[in-house]
Amino acid sequence: MKFLSTRGKSETDSSYEAILRGLADDGGLYVPEKLGKIDITSEEIDSFEYVDYAKKVISSIFDDMDREALFHEIDEAYKTFEPEILPIKKIDDVYVMELFHGQTYAFKDFAMSLLPRLVSLSLKKKNIDKKILILTATSGDTGSAALYGFKGVENTEIIVFYPTKGISEIQRRQMVTIDGENTHAVAVKGNFDDAQSALKEIFNDGEFKKYLEEKNYLLSSANSINIGRLVPQIVYYFYSYFQLVKDGEIERGERVSVSVPTGNFGNILAAYLAKKMGLPLGDLICGSNKNNILTDFINTGIYDINRQFHTTNSPSMDILISSNLERFLYYELNEDTEYVDALMKDLKTEGKYVLPKEKINGIYGYCYDDEKTLEEISAVYEKFGYLVDTHSAIATKSAAEYIKDQGGKVLAAATASPFKFAESIAKALSIDYEDEISAIDVVEEKTGIKADDNFKNLLRKEVTQKIEIEKDGIRDVIKEILF
Ligand SMILES: *Cc1c(COP(=O)(O)O)cnc(C)c1O
């Protein structure tokens, strides 16, 4: 498969190249030249496991990859999920996809378990005799998912930079206890922006990149614009839909809408692509927190980042620029790359772009503040004895509100384990707790719902990552770690 840039001035000759490059040279994002339809037969519905859907969907886009090698990597990647890859729970007319049974208990594991393997495979197939160095700044789930995903993967080395301020204790512990040979987590004094801007400088430093290349390292990042992160996410919509067919919950061909708690627009875009590939999905329901730039965009056609940024209890959705929205624009504007390019220029120069509202279709936006989010957690627990985390609560509430307005059935994405945000759960259920970690125990006690043993063990693991630096020390620490 060839991949084309959303801005029209770059393309790749292969899937391997798109995965290794990440971002297109013209600043755009790669999209496959064609999106074929996926046909799932009745026999396949009966016999398919999760990895069978993964093989079918992923190989239809990465169709030029070595099939046997790709299938092997898919088998290996999803072995880490337990006890089941993707359980689906029903609450009223909402089907909750529990996307948090991977190693770091958030949905990013679905992509991060496979992407590193695809990177390594791509290096091999392109005969590149270098190692990939992944540098990522994180304030949340991306860092730990990336560390676990890259751990032990051949010819890769990963360093995650996390801020000392504004990161949750659970997320911090997931990173500082990582024990791979090729995995490193470094604390940067300050907040996320400090870590992020220091790292950006490195990516723009040609001389430092050249220095690394001489030492046999190619620089890359693990953020969600890489097509290799997006494609594995399309799979769970196919799997979930046909699981509902198999269980007799829906008729084959019946439209089911999808509700997704959205940050960078990657997860919901995967649903959009699944629909383009023929899956009978209905509307897309985009849930946001108080950072409701997407809700405004969907309702008015105006995307305007000149607004206050809010820190909320669903931190993985605290975002003003949703990078993957660019791919949505590309398709909604009928692949008019000049139009996309012009909008992205407006965004860069004015922090804003305007699209005629009628150009955006089939998508609904809802937003809820912290208080409403906690109310939803409490309401779902009271009514169904079921716990949703703060992000997932926004998805279930958006789904319920959509059903009230439009009717039908909805698949809602639960993107993190409730125990990852135990403090908010305790608050929502009015349970006293001392700190973030002890909140896990009191929530278990009060609700009788148990956190995964592995999750609790992870929090007790020995701290292996102890480096803390000032933000101007990033270059030095990279050299120290690598050489
Ligand atoms: C990353 C993340 C999101 C947002 O997903 P996007 O693909 O960036 O829209 C939502 N919930 C959780 C728990 C996440 O980690």
The ligand as an ORCA input file, in Angstrom:
! r2SCAN-3c Opt
* xyz 0 1
  C      -5.467      8.677     25.273
  C      -6.744      8.478     26.032
  C      -7.973      9.004     25.553
  C      -8.073      9.824     24.301
  O      -7.892      9.061     23.142
  P      -7.571      9.759     21.739
  O      -7.303      8.658     20.808
  O      -6.355     10.614     21.992
  O      -8.752     10.581     21.376
  C      -9.109      8.743     26.300
  N      -9.064      8.047     27.446
  C      -7.909      7.538     27.941
  C      -7.929      6.798     29.224
  C      -6.715      7.728     27.242
  O      -5.572      7.231     27.731
*
